[in-house]
């Protein structure tokens, strides 16, 4: 079980890093905010935040000072990356609306407040509590992205029935939403496992976290690097819809 969980964490880290680097590279040519913010989010969170966070969780019960130092190091790329997602969600899904600016501002301010209280805490326990509140607050951007992705998927799915939208694009939007939910689930389960002493419950949550990580990897792989066999699933329905529309 430990090997499977470790493999899932490593694959999630690699997939986030690869996808993020690809989006940042695209942004270098397009000069578009969505690609840049989402790409930076994956690079910062997966590339620089996850490794020290995973290590800190392993040494928390035996070496509190080292664990706290690792969490401080991880807090800035993780929180910055997660906050970048909120800007990306706004520019991708609600670019002409003003109300998302208030959502972005609330997420940023709440995360900054919790992070400041964590860094100013007088003991390990106070730091841990406020640190994880900061991470969970910043994770709201991921949750928001999943909701917007599912709403967009529903619209695209209905249009694709009449040949008015691309079914493959709709499926990629769905997979993006699934990957976001899986990432949020993995983060929350990691937070819940910190103080657990019940071996049975701890094992159950580790299984859940591992499943969420593997689900995130699979969804991101199919969304950003779909194999030809998977893409062929959408070719026939698209041709049928185009023929019926004609």
N, C-alpha and C positions, 0 to 999 in steps of 0.2 A: 504493500500500500504506500509506503514511504517513497519507493522508487517511482511509482505512478504519479504521486502528488508532486514530486520533485521535477519529473519530466514535464508535467503540465505547466508548472511555474516557469520552467526554462523556455518552453515553447511559447507561452504567452509573452514572455519578455522578448524573445526573438521576433515574434510576429509583430508586436507593437513597434519594435525598433525598425523593422524592415518597412512596414506600412508607413510609419511616420517619415522615414527618410525619403520614401518615394513621393509622398505628398509635398514635402518641403522642396524636393527637386522640381516637381511640377510648378509649385508656387514661384520658383526662381525664374520660370519662363512666362507664367501667366500674370504675375504680380497681383494675384487675387487673395483677398483676406481669408476666405473659407479654407482653401488648401493650406495656407500658411499656419493658421491657428490650429486646425485639426492635426496637421503634421507635427508642429512643435509640441502639441499636447502629447501625442504618442511617443515622440522621441524623449521628451523630458520625463514623462511618467514611467515609461517602460525602460528606457535606456539608463537613466540616472537615479530614478526613485525606487523602483522595485528591488534591485539587488541589496542595497543597505536595509530596506524595510524587511525583507525576508530574513536576512542575517540577524537583525535586531530581535525579531520574533523568536529565533532559535536560542538566543543567549539572554533573553529578558529575565528568566527566573534565576539565573546563576551569576550574571555579570550586569547589574543594573546600570552602572556608569557607562560601560561600553554600549549597551543597548540604547541608552538615552542619547549618546553622542551620534550613533548611527541614525537615530530617528531625526535628530536635528539636521544632519546632513541630507536626509531624504526628504524632509518636510518642504524645502524650497522648490526643488524640481517637481515633486508630486503636486503640491498646491498650485504652483504656477501652471503646470500642465493641465490640471483639472479645470482651473479657472479659464485657461485659453479655450477650452471646449465651449464654455458658455458664450463666448464671443462668436465662435464658429457657428454654433446653433442659431444664434440671432441672425447672422449674415447669410446662412444657408436657407433657413426655413421661414424667417420673418423679416426679410431685408427692408421692407417698406413700412414696417410698424415701429412705433415708438415705445410701446409698453415693455418690450423685451429689455430695453435699456435699464429699466427699474429692476427687473429680475437679475440681470447681470450685476448691477450695482449692489443689490442685496446679498448675492452670493459672495462677491468679492469682499464686501465690508464684514460680513459674518465670518468668513474664513480668516481674514486679517486679524479680527478681534480675538478669535479663539487661538490663533497662532501666537499672537502677542502675549496672551495670558499663559500659554504653555511655556514660552521662553522665560517668562517672569515668575514661574512657579517656584515655590521654596523647596519642594521635595520631588522625589521621583513620581510619586502617585499623582500629585497635582499636574506635573508635566504630562504624564501619560494620558490623563483624562482629557485635558484641553487639547493635546496634540491630536488625539483621535476625533475629537469634536471638530477640529479644523479640517481634517481629512474628510470626514463625513459631510461637512458643510460644502466643501469643494466638490464632492461627488454628486451633489445635486445637479451640476451641469451635465454629467453623464446621464442621470435619470431624465432630465429634461430632453436630452438628445434622443433617448429611446422613445419617449412619448411622441415627439415630433416625427420621428422616423415611422412609427406605427401609423400615425394619422396620415402621413403622406403615402405610405404603402396602401392604405385602404382606398384612397382616392385613385391612385395609379392602377390598382387592381381592377376597380370597376371600369375605368376607362379602357384598360387593355382588353376587356371582353368585347369591345366594339372596335378594336383596332385603333383607338385614339391615344394609346400609350404603349410603351415597350414593356412587355412582360418581364424580360430579363432585368431591365432597370428597376422595375417594381420589386423583383425578388432581391436584388442587391440592397435596396433600401430596407427591406424586411430583415435581411441578414445583419445589416448595420445596427438596427434596433436590437436584435437578439444579442449581438456581441456586447452592446452597451449594457443591457440588463445583466448579462453574465458577469461583466466586469464589476458592476455595482454589487452584485450578490457575493462575489469573491471577496471584495473589500469588506463588506459587512460581516461576513463569516469570520474573516481574519480578526476583526475587532472583537467579535463575540468569544473567540477562543483564547484570548489573552489570559484571563483569570480562571479558566475552567480547571477544576480538579477531578471531575468525574471522568474516568477513562473512557467509559462507554459513550457518553455524550460528546466528548472531545473527538473520538474516532468517527462518530457520525458526522460531525461538522466538518472534519477534515475530508471525508468522502464528498460532502456537498461542495466544499471549496474546490476540490480537485475536479469534480464534474463541471463546475462553473468555469474553471480555467480551460478545460478541454473544450467545452462548448464555445467559449469565446474564441479560441484558436480556430476551431472548425468554421465558425461563422465568418470570421475575418478572412480566412483562406478562400472560402467560396465567394465572398463579396469582392475581394480585391485580386485574387489569383484563381479564378474559376477554371477548372480543366475543360477541355473541349467537350468531353462526354456530358458534363453537367450543363454546358451552354446549349447543347443540342436539344435539351428538354424543352426549351422555349422557342425553338425554330418552327416546329410544326404548328403549335397554337397561334403563333404570330402570322404565319402564312394563311391559316384557315380564317383568322379574323379579318385579314386584308382581303381575302377572296369574298367573304360574305359581305364586307362593306362595299366591294365593287359591284 
